[in-house]
Amino acid sequence: MTSVVTMTVAVPVTTLWVDPDSPRAVDAAMLRQRPDSAQWLAAMDAHADEGPEGVGAGRLGLHGKVHSQLLQGEPVQVIGAKGYSWTEVICPWQPCSTDPRGYRGWLPAGHLRAVKGAAEQLVAQGPVPSAAAADAVTGTVHPALALARRHLGVGYLWGGMSPVALDCSGLVHLAWRELGMTVPRDAHDQQLAADPVRLDEVEPGDLYFFTEPGALTAHHVGIVVAPGVLIHAPETGRAVVEEPLTERLRATLSAAGRVRTGPAPSL
């Protein structure tokens, strides 16, 4: 049986693409050996998205092309390649219901490096708490909420999961990762993994989930600040914001949940 090769992300942030043909011309800065997030975001912001679905060269045009992002030091398990330029990977620190091993997608091969030390131990131990986690844990505010507030004003990006660009579930995932916890990557999986909470019993640090009429799974998530108030990365493309539930959010608010402590959940 062929052993699984584990590698780690060698750059500050890399993007997990749906397939090697997904990147657009405007995405060139993120495909370099040393990706430049600032230049990439500026290039997208120079283009207006075409139509309501954001199918152009802007940030919303990444819909259907990008799964997620990975941060420096994050382990991946290599499962395939396309030439010397692309590597297909599983992301064990990003649980999802589509694959029990973790999110699956493609990375530029040059953004990865060999693991130093015990690969299995690196994967199993999960993320290490960030430097800000200690202050967050000893504060009076729920620690994940305190860490999420550090990202207020960060611009929206489909699939974004880094301090420079975030989507709604990426904000949730990153806040708990900074505490050293592994939670699912996507909103509907975060709901599956959370303990249900009545909407009239939410506490700071719980999650609000939002579902479009007729849909079966949540499409949006935010962190409860207080009953009726949340911090989230709005789907409209606005930056991460702390605000009361808007009329639009109240109309789609479907459930609430509390993140479980302990090992990563099985989905």
N, C-alpha and C positions, 0 to 999 in steps of 0.2 A: 504494500500500500504506500502511495506517495505521501510523504510528510508535508504538512502545511508550512509554507514559508511565511514568517512574520517579519514585517518591516515597520518602520516608524516614519511619520511625516517629518521632513527635514527643513521645511520652510515655515514662516510664521503662520500662514493660513493657505490652504489649497482648497479648490472646489471639486466636489464629487459630481461628475457629469453622468448623465443617463447613458451616453455612449460616446465613442470618440468623434462621431460626426456632429455632436450637439453644439460645440462652440461656434459662435458667430465671428465675423471679422472684428467686431468691436471688443471681443473677449481676449484679444491677443496678449494683453498685458498680464493676464493671469495664467498664461500657458508658458511663459518664459521660465528659464532655469531658476531665476530669482523673481517670482511673481510680484507685481506692483499693484496692490489693492487700491491705493489712492488713484493711480492713473486709470485703472479699470473703471472705478466708480465714476470718475470725471468723464471718461469717454462715453459711458452709458447715459450720464446726465445731459450730455450734449445732444442727445437724440430724443425726439419726442416719440413715445410709443404710438403705434398705429392702431386705432380702434379700441373698443372697450376691453378687449382681452389682453391688451399689451403685447401684441405679436411682433413689435418692431425691435429696434436695437437698444431700447432702454432697459431699466431694471426689471420691469414686469415681463419683458420679453423672454426672460429666463424660464418662465413657466413651461414645464414639460421638457426642459433641457438640463436642469440642475436638480439633484436630489438634496444636497446638503453641503456643508463645508467641514474640513478637519483642521485641527490646530497642531502646532509643532509638538512633537513628542507623542502624538496619538498613534497607537498601534493599528495596523491593518494586516489582514491575512490575504496573501496573494493567491488568486485562483485562476488568473489568465493574463494574456498579453496580446497586444496588436503591434507587431513590429517591435522596434526599440523605443517607441515614443509613448505608448500607453500601457497601463497596468490595470487589470480588473481586480477589485479588492472587495473584501468584506470588512465592515467597520464594527468590531465587537463592542465598542463603547457607545454605539448608537443603536440601541434595540429597536426593532420594528416587527410588525406582525407579518410582513411578507416573507421574512427569512429568519428562522430562529437564531441564526448566527450573528445577525446584525445587518445594517444597511449594506446594500450591494451597489457598486457603481464603478466608474472609471476615473483614474487619476493620471496626470502626466508622470511618466516613469521617473523623470528627473527630480520630482518632489519627494522621493522616498529614499531611505537609506537602510542599511542592514541594522538589525537589533544588536546592541551590545549587552550581553548578559542573558538571563533566562527569559526567553520570549513568552513562555506560558505564564510565568509569574507576572510579567508586565501586563498581559491581557487580563488576567484574573484580578489583579489588585485594583484596577479601575483608575480613574483620574485622581490626581493629587490635589488637595485643597489649594486654592490660590492664596497669594500673600494677603489678600484682603479678607479672607474667610475668618481668620481669628477675631478680627474686630467685629465682623458681622455676627458671629456666634455669641460674643459677649455683650452685644448691644441689647437694646430694649425692643427693637423691631425684629420680626421674623427674619432670620438670616438670609433666606433666599430673596425676600423682598428687598432687604437692604442692598444686596448685591445687584439685583435687577435695577435698582435706582441709579446705580453707577453708569448704566447705559442709557439713561434718559437723553433724548436728542440724537441718538444714533439712527441713521437713515435706514429705511426699510429696503430689504433685498430679498427676492424670492430665493429660498434656500439658504439665506444668510445665517451664519452661526459663529460670528466672531465679534470682537469689540468694535469693529469698524462698520459692520452691516449685519442686520438681523431681520428674520421674519418672526411671526408670532410664536411658533413653537420653538424656534431657535433661541429666543430670549428665555423661555422657560428652561430648556435643556441646559443652556449656558449657565444660568443662575445656580442651578443645582449641581452642575459639574464643578463650578468654582467652590462648592462646599465639599467636593470629593465624592459626590454621589452620581450614580448613573441612572438616568431616566430615559424613556423613549424619546425619539427625535421628533415625531409628528403628533399633531394635536389629537387625532382620534386614538392613537396608541397611548398617549399620555392619559386620556380618559379611561382607557381599558385598565391601565396600571394603577390608577388612583383609587382610593377608597371613596365611595359616593358620600356626598354631604348634601343635606337639604339646602335649598337655595336660601331659606330664611335662617339658616344656622351657620353660614360661612364665617370664617375667621381670617385675619390677615395671614397671607401665605398660602391659602387655599387657591384652587384654580377655578375660574369660570370657563365653561365650554359653550360654544355657539354653533348652532346647526341650522342650515337653510331649510325652509319649509319643504317637506317631502324627502329630504335627505336622510340617510341612515347613520351617518357618522359626522362628528364635529369637524368643522372647517376652520375654526378659529379658537384661540385660547388666550387668556390673560390671567395675571396674578392678582388676587384679591388684596386690596389695600385696606378696605373697610367695606361693610355691606353697601353695595351699589357703586363702589369705586374700584378701579383696577389700573394696573400698569400693563401696557401691551404695545405690540408693534402693529398698528392698524393695517388692514388689508388694502386700504386706499393708497398706501405708499407713503403716508406721513411717517415722521420719525417716531421712535419710542416715546410714549407719552403716558402720563398719569392723569386720569380724568374720571368724572362720573360716567356711569352707563348712559350712552346716548340713546335716542329713540330707536335708532337702527340696531344697536346692540341689545337693547331690551327685547326687541321683536324676535331676535334669534337666540337669546339666552336659553339654553336647554338643560344645563346640568352644572353641578359643581363637584369638585373632588379634592381630596387631601393626599399629597404625595406620601407614599409609604417610605419608611426608613429601612435600611438593611440592604441586602443584595439586589442586584438588578432584577426586575420582574420578568417572568416568562410570559410571552404574548402568544 
